[in-house]
């Protein structure tokens, strides 16, 4: 994912979501 794609999923930071999304998309 790109940073923008990660952010669009509602996360606080790109790094947090790069980890969280595969783990279950929190």
C-alpha positions as CSV (number, residue, x, y, z in Angstrom):
1,X,0.0,0.0,0.0
2,X,1.0,3.6,-0.5
3,X,0.9,6.0,2.4
4,X,-2.3,7.6,1.0
5,X,-4.0,4.2,0.7
6,X,-3.1,3.4,4.3
7,X,-4.4,6.8,5.5
8,X,-7.6,6.4,3.6
9,X,-8.3,3.3,5.7
10,X,-8.6,5.5,8.8
11,X,-5.3,5.2,10.6
12,X,-3.3,7.6,12.7
13,X,0.0,7.0,11.0
14,X,1.2,5.2,7.9
15,X,3.6,3.0,9.9
16,X,0.9,1.9,12.4
17,X,-1.4,1.0,9.7
18,X,1.1,-0.8,7.6
19,X,1.4,-3.2,10.6
20,X,-2.3,-3.1,11.7
21,X,-4.1,-3.6,8.4
22,X,-2.7,-7.0,7.6
23,X,-3.3,-8.0,11.3
24,X,-7.0,-7.1,11.0
25,X,-7.5,-3.5,9.9
26,X,-8.0,-1.7,13.1
